[in-house]
């Protein structure tokens, strides 16, 4: 049986030039991490959140919403490139980008991660803290099993919202409030 040989990749540019092999990768402090394809519930929830966010963003002309395949280079030397399930960037920050064909060289204003069944708690926490440390003001962690959303604004300021609650995201996306029950609506 043939084995998958992955070359040593240590920079964002090397990852960007890497030919597609059907897998998704993130680069964490110069180390390549393969990401398994997401399941149906994961994709459905990420899409629902993206639609809700995009509707609000478009209505008020606030900026740009990005899908899961978008890489954000949030650290250099060693490089870190992460791809959240959904992301938002304010219009003024988006307009300041000279070139958007490669990885976006900044942290988004909002990063949303939908927890997968095989995600370990330590991995989710590390990714959340990487977003926050890079300057992302708000990271939402969506937990399909518990049907909750964690709003992380710093390492110390983490709130958990349940089905009867809403997450006020206006500090990252002007006037946007996300209803937890709307996310998990069947």
PAROLUM-973272 format. One line per 5 residues: number of its first residue (from 1); their letters; for each residue x, y, z of C-alpha. Coordinates in Angstrom, 1 decimal, decimal comma. Layout:
<rs>
NUM> a> X Y Z | ...
</rs>
This chain:
<rs>
1> xxxxx> 0,0 0,0 0,0 | 1,5 3,4 -0,9 | 2,1 5,9 1,8 | 1,4 9,6 1,7 | 4,6 11,5 1,7
6> xxxxx> 4,2 15,2 2,7 | 7,1 17,4 2,2 | 8,5 19,5 5,1 | 6,6 22,8 4,9 | 7,6 25,5 7,3
11> xxxxx> 6,4 28,8 5,7 | 3,1 30,2 4,6 | 4,4 30,7 1,0 | 5,4 27,0 0,8 | 2,0 25,9 2,0
16> xxxxx> 0,3 28,2 -0,5 | 2,3 26,7 -3,3 | 1,8 23,1 -2,2 | -0,2 21,3 -4,9 | -3,7 20,2 -3,9
21> xxxxx> -3,9 16,7 -2,7 | -7,5 16,7 -1,6 | -6,8 17,5 2,1 | -6,9 20,7 4,1 | -4,0 21,9 6,1
26> xxxxx> -3,1 24,5 8,7 | 0,4 25,7 9,6 | 1,0 26,1 13,3 | 4,4 27,6 14,2 | 5,9 26,2 11,0
31> xxxxx> 4,4 22,7 11,5 | 1,9 21,3 9,1 | -1,4 19,9 10,5 | -3,8 17,9 8,3 | -7,4 18,6 8,9
36> xxxxx> -10,0 15,8 8,4 | -13,1 16,7 6,3 | -16,0 17,9 8,4 | -19,2 15,9 8,9 | -22,7 16,9 7,8
41> xxxxx> -23,8 18,5 11,0 | -20,6 20,5 11,2 | -21,0 21,8 7,6 | -24,7 22,6 8,1 | -24,0 24,6 11,3
46> xxxxx> -21,1 26,5 9,8 | -23,2 27,3 6,7 | -26,2 28,5 8,8 | -23,9 30,9 10,8 | -22,3 32,2 7,7
51> xxxxx> -25,7 32,9 6,1 | -26,9 34,7 9,2 | -23,7 36,7 9,5 | -23,6 37,5 5,7 | -27,2 38,7 5,7
56> xxxxx> -26,4 41,2 8,5 | -23,1 42,3 7,0 | -24,6 42,9 3,6 | -27,6 44,8 4,9 | -25,4 47,2 6,8
61> xxxxx> -22,4 47,1 4,4 | -20,0 46,2 7,2 | -17,3 44,2 5,5 | -16,6 40,7 4,1 | -17,6 37,2 5,3
66> xxxxx> -15,2 34,4 4,5 | -15,8 30,6 4,2 | -13,8 27,8 5,8 | -11,2 27,5 3,0 | -9,8 30,9 3,8
71> xxxxx> -6,3 31,0 5,3 | -5,3 33,8 7,7 | -1,5 34,2 8,3 | -1,5 35,3 11,9 | 2,2 34,9 12,7
76> xxxxx> 5,5 34,8 10,9 | 8,9 33,2 11,5 | 7,7 30,6 12,4 | 4,5 31,0 10,3 | 1,0 30,2 11,4
81> xxxxx> -1,8 30,0 9,0 | -5,3 29,1 10,3 | -8,6 28,7 8,6 | -11,7 29,2 10,7 | -15,1 27,8 9,7
86> xxxxx> -16,4 31,3 9,3 | -14,7 34,6 9,5 | -15,5 38,3 9,2 | -13,3 41,3 8,3 | -14,4 44,9 8,7
91> xxxxx> -14,6 46,8 5,4 | -11,8 49,3 6,3 | -9,4 46,4 7,1 | -10,4 44,5 4,0 | -9,8 47,6 1,8
96> xxxxx> -6,3 48,0 3,2 | -5,2 44,6 1,9 | -2,9 45,1 -1,1 | -3,4 41,5 -2,4 | -6,0 39,0 -1,3
101> xxxxx> -4,9 36,2 -3,6 | -2,8 34,5 -1,0 | -3,4 34,0 2,7 | -4,8 37,1 4,4 | -1,9 38,6 6,5
106> xxxxx> -3,9 39,5 9,5 | -6,4 38,1 12,1 | -10,1 38,5 11,3 | -12,4 40,7 13,4 | -14,4 37,6 14,1
111> xxxxx> -13,4 33,9 13,9 | -16,0 31,2 14,3 | -15,0 27,5 14,9 | -17,5 24,7 14,9 | -16,3 21,9 17,1
116> xxxxx> -16,0 18,5 15,2 | -16,5 15,2 17,0 | -12,8 14,4 16,8 | -11,6 17,8 18,1 | -9,6 17,6 21,3
121> xxxxx> -10,2 20,3 23,9 | -6,5 21,2 24,0 | -6,5 21,8 20,2 | -9,6 24,0 20,3 | -8,2 26,0 23,2
126> xxxxx> -4,8 26,4 21,5 | -6,5 27,6 18,3 | -8,8 30,0 20,2 | -5,8 31,5 22,0 | -3,8 31,8 18,8
131> xxxxx> -6,7 33,8 17,3 | -7,0 36,0 20,4 | -3,2 36,5 20,7 | -3,1 37,6 17,0 | -5,6 40,4 17,7
136> xxxxx> -8,9 38,8 16,8 | -11,4 40,5 19,2 | -13,9 37,7 19,3 | -13,8 34,0 18,7 | -17,0 31,9 18,8
141> xxxxx> -16,7 28,2 19,5 | -19,9 26,4 18,5 | -20,4 23,0 20,2 | -23,0 20,9 18,3 | -23,2 18,2 21,1
146> xxxxx> -24,0 20,6 23,9 | -25,8 23,1 21,6 | -23,9 26,0 23,2 | -21,7 28,8 21,9 | -18,6 30,0 23,7
151> xxxxx> -17,7 33,7 23,2 | -14,0 34,2 23,8 | -12,8 37,8 24,0 | -9,6 37,1 25,9 | -7,9 34,2 27,7
156> xxxxx> -9,8 35,2 30,8 | -13,1 36,4 29,4 | -15,0 33,4 28,1 | -18,8 33,1 28,3 | -20,9 30,1 27,4
161> xxxxx> -24,4 30,7 25,9 | -27,2 28,2 25,8 | -30,2 27,7 23,6 | -32,4 30,3 25,3 | -29,7 33,0 25,0
166> xxxxx> -28,1 35,2 22,4 | -24,5 36,3 21,9 | -24,0 40,0 21,5 | -21,2 40,2 18,9 | -21,4 44,0 18,3
171> xxxxx> -17,9 44,5 19,5 | -16,7 42,6 16,5 | -19,6 43,0 14,0 | -21,6 46,2 14,5 | -25,1 45,5 15,8
176> xxxxx> -24,9 41,7 15,3 | -26,6 39,5 17,9 | -26,5 35,7 17,3 | -29,4 33,7 18,7 | -28,1 30,3 19,9
181> xxxxx> -31,5 28,6 19,1 | -31,4 30,0 15,5 | -28,0 28,3 15,0 | -29,2 24,9 16,2 | -32,7 25,1 14,7
186> x> -33,4 21,9 12,8
</rs>
